[in-house]
């Protein structure tokens, strides 16, 4: 009987050691890039397009390297900065003949996969000199051009950080460069290499191979991750937010959502629930947002996007504090916390609801094609402290498609009211609830108001019109232009701008017309016309209603409420020195807004009113 053949010899540790002198992670793809503008640590800060990629594969286990590749990228704006032109030696003509970014990325993936296979490696991870190339250039540019980046570009090793872990006695990781890393290791580099980008990649490869020979269990073990999408979530008033992680963005389009803001900062890791859109005194967005990042390094990169563009608008980015973020985004209500506890939900805000509307009415308005998550439990109605409805509500939707279907109901009718729908955020929910929980949007005045310095003839005939929703920058001339031919029927001194308690425009105005018929005609002709991209409501009202509002009362759709103090006489006041034995305030020292205007159709700017 023939004995069975002996088993094949097992692996020889010594042989493995000889073949695999540099045990380590999977394959590394050393990547260098440049834009048409700034270089170095300012790469990507000027929002210019990528023009160059250079890369080479390193197989750590065998310490072998692949072919070095260099590819030009066609930029939409081919003008090169003087710094880039001098360093790269490139010209606009050479870039015009290059492939666009999407084609270059396809070629990159094909060539890398081929080189990794030839070297016998497995999955690969990018390795770059710093964070700017991926976070500040590739991801923002792909977002602007609506390109989907491969999974490879969502994780990477930062060579500066890996080097600093091995050699902590040198300068900080942010101050390292390829040249200083090579110098600290005593590596000789090819000083004659003048091909832009090639010297950097060759030197980075030499640094990596040297590091792999040093004993370390932490080297290239934990890549940095770039978040794929923004995660919503609540914030509590008790949270402590590091001020070194927060920025303020100004100049946002008023319809921007938290996802739009996060997309502006694409490539940077925004903290969960870290976008807080700010509201003005009337509860409307004011074009500002506070953004919280996961660490101070991401915040510093965000500050480099100062005056980058969102569409055609440039956005200003400044430092902010953690206290400011918590003040805007933080909440204490358990009801709000339960409402926001469902993850991965799209939030919409409904404004202008009838005060009698309940969950059944809102669900019926939205319809079965865009169901609210959890039915009535996915609705949150905003109320005053005494329980009265405000006409605002928030709704949760399970996905973007359902939210888009609901947004198509914007300005749809519920009863006799048209309803406005907007994208919203967890921070906006907190702000609106906090604002109403602490009292009315504009608190009632406790001090007497100054009288109007000329006569308003009282009457119940509806010979006035009320304008609601005016732009806050609207002037008397804008109103006259808005009314068109109806402006000829305005009484002298008949335009009254309503100011809030802080003396700023509230978005309301009253116009006295020559007759009730003229007021009705003006309302019919101008109702919901657009002024500066905003539609304006124009409704008839009486002089008595107008007077009560100008004296500090309120005029809602459900009727009038008296002013917070006794209504003064509507007759012209006698001089102060004639009614008091002691001179209180001579007329020249009264606030400028209290003087009677000498121009026809002038604005009465003495009113402070709480709007409903």
C-alpha positions in Angstrom: 0.0 0.0 0.0 1.4 3.3 -1.1 1.6 5.8 1.7 -0.3 9.1 1.1 1.9 12.0 0.0 3.1 14.3 2.7 1.0 17.5 3.3 2.3 20.7 1.7 4.7 22.6 3.9 3.1 25.4 6.0 4.0 29.0 5.7 7.5 29.9 6.8 7.4 32.9 9.0 11.0 33.8 8.0 10.1 33.5 4.4 7.0 35.7 4.9 9.2 38.2 6.6 11.5 38.3 3.7 8.7 38.6 1.1 6.6 41.0 3.2 9.1 43.3 4.9 6.5 46.1 5.4 3.3 44.6 6.8 0.5 47.1 6.9 -2.8 48.2 5.5 -4.4 47.6 2.1 -3.1 49.5 -0.9 -2.6 53.2 -0.7 -3.3 55.6 -3.6 -1.1 58.6 -3.2 -3.0 61.5 -4.7 -2.0 65.1 -5.5 -4.2 67.8 -7.1 -4.1 71.5 -8.0 -6.7 74.1 -9.0 -6.4 77.1 -11.3 -6.0 79.4 -8.2 -4.5 79.1 -4.8 -2.0 76.4 -3.8 -0.8 74.8 -0.6 -2.9 75.3 2.6 -5.1 77.8 0.7 -6.1 75.2 -1.9 -9.8 75.5 -2.6 -10.3 78.7 -0.7 -10.9 80.7 -3.9 -13.5 78.4 -5.3 -11.5 77.7 -8.5 -11.9 74.4 -10.5 -9.5 71.5 -10.4 -7.0 71.4 -13.2 -4.6 68.5 -12.3 -4.5 65.1 -10.7 -1.3 63.1 -10.1 -1.4 59.7 -8.4 0.6 56.5 -7.8 -0.3 53.2 -6.1 1.7 51.9 -3.1 1.4 48.3 -2.0 2.4 48.4 1.7 2.9 44.6 2.3 5.4 44.3 -0.5 6.6 47.9 -0.5 6.0 48.0 -4.3 4.8 51.0 -6.2 2.8 51.2 -9.4 3.0 53.5 -12.4 2.8 57.2 -11.8 -0.1 58.8 -13.6 -0.8 62.5 -14.4 -4.0 63.8 -15.9 -5.0 67.4 -16.7 -8.6 68.4 -16.0 -10.6 70.8 -18.2 -11.8 73.8 -16.0 -14.9 75.7 -16.9 -13.0 79.0 -16.2 -9.6 78.3 -17.7 -8.0 81.5 -16.4 -5.0 80.6 -14.3 -3.8 82.6 -11.4 -0.2 84.0 -11.6 0.8 81.7 -8.8 -0.6 78.6 -10.5 0.8 79.6 -13.9 4.3 80.0 -12.5 4.3 76.8 -10.4 2.6 74.5 -13.0 3.9 75.9 -16.3 0.4 75.1 -17.7 -1.6 77.3 -20.1 -5.2 77.8 -20.9 -4.7 76.1 -24.3 -3.4 72.9 -22.7 -6.4 72.8 -20.3 -8.9 73.5 -23.0 -7.8 70.2 -24.7 -8.1 68.2 -21.4 -11.0 65.9 -20.4 -13.7 67.2 -18.0 -13.8 66.2 -14.4 -16.2 63.3 -14.7 -14.2 61.6 -17.5 -10.9 62.1 -15.5 -12.5 60.4 -12.5 -13.6 57.4 -14.6 -10.1 57.1 -16.0 -8.7 57.4 -12.4 -10.8 54.5 -11.2 -9.9 52.3 -14.1 -6.1 52.9 -13.9 -6.0 52.5 -10.1 -7.9 49.2 -10.2 -5.5 48.0 -12.9 -2.4 48.9 -10.9 -3.7 47.5 -7.6 -4.4 44.2 -9.4 -0.9 44.1 -10.9 0.6 44.6 -7.4 -1.5 41.9 -5.9 -3.3 44.3 -3.5 -6.8 44.4 -2.3 -9.1 47.3 -1.4 -7.4 50.7 -1.6 -7.6 54.0 0.3 -6.5 57.4 -0.8 -3.6 59.2 0.8 -3.3 62.9 0.4 -1.1 65.7 1.7 -3.6 67.4 4.0 -7.4 67.6 3.8 -7.8 70.4 1.3 -7.8 68.4 -1.9 -10.8 66.2 -1.0 -12.7 68.4 1.4 -12.2 71.8 -0.2 -11.8 71.0 -3.9 -13.2 67.7 -5.1 -16.4 67.4 -3.0 -17.5 71.1 -3.4 -16.8 71.0 -7.2 -18.6 67.7 -7.7 -21.6 69.2 -5.8 -21.6 72.3 -7.9 -21.5 70.2 -11.1 -24.0 67.6 -9.8 -21.4 64.8 -10.1 -21.6 61.6 -8.0 -18.2 60.8 -6.6 -17.1 57.1 -6.2 -17.1 55.6 -2.7 -13.3 55.9 -2.8 -13.4 59.6 -2.2 -15.3 59.4 1.1 -12.4 58.2 3.2 -8.7 59.0 3.1 -5.5 59.0 5.0 -4.0 62.4 5.8 -0.2 61.9 5.4 0.6 64.9 7.6 -1.4 63.4 10.5 0.1 59.9 10.0 3.6 61.4 10.0 2.9 63.5 13.1 1.7 60.4 15.0 5.1 58.8 14.3 7.2 61.9 14.8 5.3 64.1 17.3 8.3 66.2 18.2 8.2 68.0 14.9 5.8 71.0 14.2 2.1 70.6 14.3 0.4 68.4 11.6 -1.1 71.5 10.0 2.3 73.2 9.5 3.9 70.2 7.8 4.6 70.0 4.1 5.9 67.3 1.8 9.3 69.0 1.8 9.6 69.3 5.6 8.5 65.6 6.1 11.2 64.4 3.7 13.8 66.7 5.3 13.0 65.4 8.8 13.4 61.8 7.7 16.7 62.7 5.9 15.4 61.5 2.5 17.1 62.6 -0.7 14.7 63.9 -3.3 15.2 64.6 -7.0 15.9 68.3 -7.1 16.0 68.3 -10.9 12.3 67.1 -11.1 10.4 70.1 -12.5 7.2 68.3 -13.7 4.4 69.9 -11.6 2.9 67.5 -9.2 5.2 64.6 -10.0 7.9 65.7 -7.5 5.2 65.9 -4.8 3.8 62.4 -5.4 7.3 60.8 -5.6 8.3 62.4 -2.4 5.1 61.4 -0.6 5.7 57.8 -1.7 9.2 57.9 -0.4 7.9 59.2 3.0 5.3 56.5 3.1 7.8 53.7 2.4 10.0 55.0 5.1 7.2 55.2 7.6 6.1 51.7 6.8 9.5 50.4 7.9 9.1 51.9 11.3 7.3 49.7 13.8 3.9 51.0 14.5 0.5 49.4 15.0 -1.4 52.7 14.6 0.0 53.7 11.2 -2.6 53.9 8.4 -5.1 52.1 10.6 -7.9 54.7 10.9 -8.8 56.8 7.8 -10.7 60.1 8.0 -14.3 59.9 6.8 -16.3 62.4 4.8 -20.0 62.4 5.6 -22.2 61.5 2.7 -25.3 63.4 3.9 -26.4 65.8 6.6 -28.1 64.2 9.6 -31.0 66.1 11.3 -31.5 66.0 15.0 -32.7 68.0 18.1 -30.6 70.2 20.3 -31.2 70.8 24.0 -30.8 74.0 26.0 -28.6 71.9 28.3 -26.2 71.0 25.6 -22.7 72.5 25.8 -21.3 73.4 22.3 -17.7 74.2 21.7 -17.4 77.7 20.3 -14.4 76.6 18.2 -16.8 74.4 16.1 -19.5 77.0 15.1 -19.8 79.5 12.2 -22.4 82.0 11.1 -23.4 82.1 7.4 -25.1 85.3 6.0 -26.8 86.0 2.8 -28.6 82.7 2.3 -31.6 82.7 0.0 -34.7 82.9 2.2 -36.0 79.5 0.9 -32.8 77.6 1.8 -33.2 74.5 3.8 -30.8 72.9 6.2 -29.8 70.4 3.4 -29.0 73.4 1.1 -26.8 74.9 3.8 -25.0 71.5 4.4 -24.5 71.2 0.7 -22.8 74.6 0.6 -20.3 73.1 3.1 -20.0 69.8 1.2 -16.9 67.9 2.1 -16.9 69.2 5.7 -18.6 67.2 8.5 -21.5 69.1 9.9 -22.5 67.8 13.3 -25.9 66.0 13.7 -28.5 68.6 13.9 -25.8 71.2 13.3 -27.7 73.6 11.0 -29.8 76.2 12.7 -31.7 78.7 10.4 -32.3 82.0 12.1 -35.6 83.8 12.2 -36.5 87.5 12.4 -38.9 89.1 14.8 -41.9 88.1 12.6 -40.9 84.4 12.7 -39.5 84.4 9.1 -36.1 83.4 8.0 -33.6 86.3 7.8 -31.0 84.8 5.5 -28.6 83.7 8.3 -27.8 80.3 9.8 -25.5 78.9 12.5 -23.6 75.8 11.6 -21.9 73.5 14.0 -19.1 71.2 12.8 -17.7 68.0 14.4 -14.3 69.6 15.3 -12.4 72.9 15.1 -10.4 71.7 12.1 -13.6 71.4 10.1 -14.7 74.9 11.3 -11.4 76.4 10.2 -11.9 74.9 6.7 -15.5 76.3 6.7 -14.2 79.8 7.3 -12.2 79.5 4.1 -15.5 79.4 2.2 -16.2 83.0 3.0 -17.9 84.6 0.0 -18.2 81.3 -1.9 -21.4 81.0 -3.9 -24.7 79.4 -3.4 -26.2 79.7 -6.9 -25.7 83.3 -7.9 -25.4 84.6 -4.3 -22.2 84.8 -2.3 -22.3 83.7 1.3 -20.4 85.4 4.1 -19.0 83.0 6.7 -17.9 84.2 10.2 -17.0 82.8 13.5 -19.8 82.3 16.0 -20.1 80.9 19.6 -21.6 77.8 21.0 -23.9 79.9 23.2 -25.4 81.5 20.1 -26.0 78.1 18.5 -27.8 76.7 21.6 -29.8 79.9 21.9 -31.1 79.4 18.4 -31.3 75.6 18.1 -31.8 74.5 21.7 -35.2 73.5 23.1 -36.7 72.3 26.4 -40.1 71.1 25.3 -40.8 67.4 25.7 -43.4 67.6 23.0 -40.9 69.0 20.6 -38.3 66.4 21.6 -40.8 63.6 20.9 -41.7 65.1 17.6 -38.1 65.4 16.5 -37.0 62.0 17.9 -37.8 60.2 14.6 -34.7 60.1 12.6 -34.3 60.5 8.8 -37.5 62.6 8.5 -38.1 65.6 6.2 -39.7 68.5 8.1 -42.1 70.9 6.4 -43.6 74.0 7.9 -47.2 75.0 7.2 -48.1 78.6 7.7 -51.4 80.5 7.5 -53.7 77.6 8.8 -57.2 78.6 9.9 -57.2 78.8 13.7 -59.9 76.1 13.8 -57.9 73.6 11.7 -57.1 70.3 13.4 -55.1 67.3 12.4 -57.9 65.9 10.3 -58.1 69.1 8.3 -54.4 69.3 7.7 -54.1 65.6 6.7 -57.0 66.1 4.3 -55.4 69.2 2.9 -52.1 67.3 2.2 -54.0 64.3 0.7 -53.2 60.6 0.5 -50.5 61.0 -2.1 -48.2 62.6 0.5 -48.9 60.9 3.9 -47.5 62.4 7.1 -45.4 60.0 9.1 -47.5 58.6 11.8 -50.6 60.5 10.7 -51.7 63.0 13.4 -48.6 62.1 15.5 -46.4 63.5 12.7 -48.0 66.9 13.1 -47.0 69.6 15.6 -49.2 72.6 16.0 -47.7 75.9 17.3 -49.7 77.6 20.0 -49.5 80.7 22.2 -48.9 80.2 25.9 -52.6 80.4 26.6 -53.3 77.6 24.1 -54.6 79.8 21.2 -53.4 78.5 17.8 -50.9 80.6 15.8 -51.7 79.3 12.4 -48.4 77.5 12.1 -47.7 73.7 12.2 -44.9 71.3 11.3 -45.2 68.0 9.5 -42.9 65.0 9.2 -42.4 63.0 5.9 -40.6 59.8 5.5 -38.6 60.7 2.4 -37.8 63.5 0.0 -40.3 62.3 -2.6 -43.2 62.6 -0.2 -42.0 66.0 0.9 -41.8 67.2 -2.7 -45.3 66.0 -3.3 -46.5 68.0 -0.2 -44.6 71.1 -1.4 -46.7 71.1 -4.5 -49.7 72.0 -2.3 -47.9 75.4 -1.6 -50.6 78.2 -1.7 -53.4 75.6 -1.9 -56.7 76.5 -0.2 -57.8 75.1 3.1 -61.3 76.6 3.7 -60.9 80.2 2.7 -57.2 80.4 3.5 -54.3 79.7 1.2 -51.5 77.7 3.0 -47.8 78.3 2.6 -45.5 75.3 2.8 -41.7 75.5 3.3 -38.9 73.2 4.0 -38.0 73.4 7.7 -35.4 72.1 10.2 -35.3 70.8 13.7 -33.7 74.1 14.8 -36.5 76.1 13.2 -39.0 74.0 15.1 -37.2 74.8 18.3 -37.0 78.5 17.5 -40.7 78.9 16.6 -41.9 77.0 19.7 -39.5 78.8 21.9 -40.6 82.2 20.5 -44.3 81.6 21.1 -43.7 79.8 24.5 -42.0 83.0 25.8 -44.8 85.3 24.7 -46.0 87.1 21.6 -43.6 87.8 18.8 -43.7 91.5 19.7 -44.6 92.1 23.4 -47.4 94.5 24.2 -46.3 98.0 25.1 -46.7 99.1 28.7 -45.8 102.8 28.1 -48.3 105.3 26.5 -47.8 105.9 22.8 -47.1 109.3 21.4 -50.2 110.7 19.6 -50.3 111.0 15.8 -49.4 114.7 15.1 -52.3 115.3 12.7 -56.0 114.5 12.6 -57.4 111.2 11.4 -61.1 111.5 10.8 -62.8 108.5 12.5 -65.3 106.4 10.7 -66.5 102.9 10.1 -66.7 103.2 6.3 -64.2 100.9 4.6 -62.4 103.7 2.8 -58.9 102.5 3.7 -56.8 99.5 2.5 -54.3 97.5 4.5 -51.2 96.1 2.8 -49.7 93.0 4.4 -46.4 91.3 3.5 -44.5 94.3 2.2 -40.7 93.9 1.9 -39.1 95.4 4.9 -37.1 97.7 2.5 -40.3 99.1 0.9 -40.4 102.9 0.7 -43.3 105.3 0.1 -42.3 105.5 -3.6 -42.4 101.7 -3.8 -45.9 101.6 -2.5 -47.1 104.4 -4.9 -45.5 102.5 -7.8 -47.2 99.2 -6.5 -50.6 100.8 -6.4 -50.2 102.3 -9.9 -53.3 104.3 -11.0 -54.9 103.9 -7.6 -52.2 106.1 -6.1 -54.1 109.1 -7.5 -56.9 108.3 -5.1 -54.8 108.5 -2.0 -55.7 111.3 0.5 -52.9 113.7 1.5 -50.9 112.3 4.4 -52.7 109.0 3.6 -49.9 106.5 3.7 -49.1 105.0 7.1 -46.2 102.6 7.6 -46.7 100.3 10.6 -43.5 99.8 12.7 -42.8 97.2 15.3 -41.8 97.9 18.8 -38.1 98.3 17.8 -39.0 101.0 15.3 -38.4 98.8 12.3 -40.8 98.1 9.4 -43.3 95.4 10.2 -44.4 94.6 6.6 -47.8 96.3 7.1 -49.1 99.6 5.9 -52.4 101.5 5.8 -53.6 103.7 2.9 -56.4 106.2 3.2 -58.4 106.5 0.0 -60.8 109.2 -1.1 -63.8 106.8 -0.9 -64.8 103.3 0.0 -65.4 102.6 -3.7 -61.8 103.6 -4.5 -60.5 101.5 -1.7 -62.4 98.4 -2.9 -61.2 99.0 -6.5 -57.6 99.3 -5.3 -57.9 96.1 -3.3 -59.4 94.2 -6.2 -56.7 95.5 -8.6 -53.6 95.1 -6.4 -54.4 92.1 -4.1 -51.5 89.5 -4.3 -49.5 91.6 -6.7 -45.7 91.2 -6.4 -43.4 93.8 -4.9 -39.7 93.0 -4.9 -40.4 89.2 -5.4 -43.0 89.2 -2.6 -46.7 89.1 -3.1 -48.7 91.6 -1.0 -52.2 91.2 0.4 -54.4 94.3 -0.1 -57.7 94.3 1.8 -60.2 97.0 2.5 -60.6 98.3 6.1 -62.1 101.2 8.0 -60.4 104.3 9.4 -61.4 103.2 12.9 -59.6 99.9 12.4 -56.6 101.6 11.0 -56.5 104.0 13.9 -56.6 101.3 16.5 -53.7 99.5 14.9 -51.7 102.7 14.6 -52.3 103.3 18.3 -51.0 99.9 19.3 -54.0 97.7 19.0 -54.3 94.6 16.8 -56.4 93.9 13.7 -56.7 90.2 12.9 -59.0 88.3 10.7 -61.2 87.5 13.6 -61.7 91.2 14.6 -60.1 94.1 16.4 -58.6 94.3 19.9 -58.0 97.6 21.7 -54.6 99.2 22.0 -52.6 98.4 25.2 -53.3 101.9 26.6 -56.3 104.2 26.5 -56.9 105.5 23.0 -55.9 109.1 22.9 -57.9 111.8 21.1 -57.5 111.8 17.4 -57.3 115.6 17.3 -54.0 117.4 16.8 -52.3 117.8 20.2 -51.8 121.3 21.7 -48.2 122.3 22.2 -46.6 120.6 25.2 -45.6 123.9 26.7 -49.3 125.0 26.6 -50.5 122.1 28.7 -47.9 121.8 31.3 -46.7 124.3 33.9 -43.2 122.8 33.6 -41.6 122.4 30.2 -41.2 118.7 29.6 -39.9 118.3 26.1 -39.8 121.2 23.7 -41.1 120.3 20.2 -37.7 120.3 18.5 -36.5 117.5 20.9 -39.2 115.1 20.0 -38.1 112.0 18.1 -37.8 112.7 14.4 -40.5 110.2 13.4 -43.1 112.2 15.4 -42.9 115.3 13.2 -45.8 115.9 10.8 -44.6 115.4 7.3 -45.0 118.3 4.8 -45.2 116.0 1.8 -48.4 114.5 0.4 -48.8 110.8 0.8 -46.3 110.8 3.6 -45.7 108.0 6.1 -46.9 108.2 9.7 -44.0 106.5 11.5 -45.3 106.7 15.0 -47.1 103.4 15.3 -45.8 100.4 17.2 -48.2 97.5 16.7 -48.3 93.9 17.5 -49.3 92.0 14.4 -51.5 88.9 14.4 
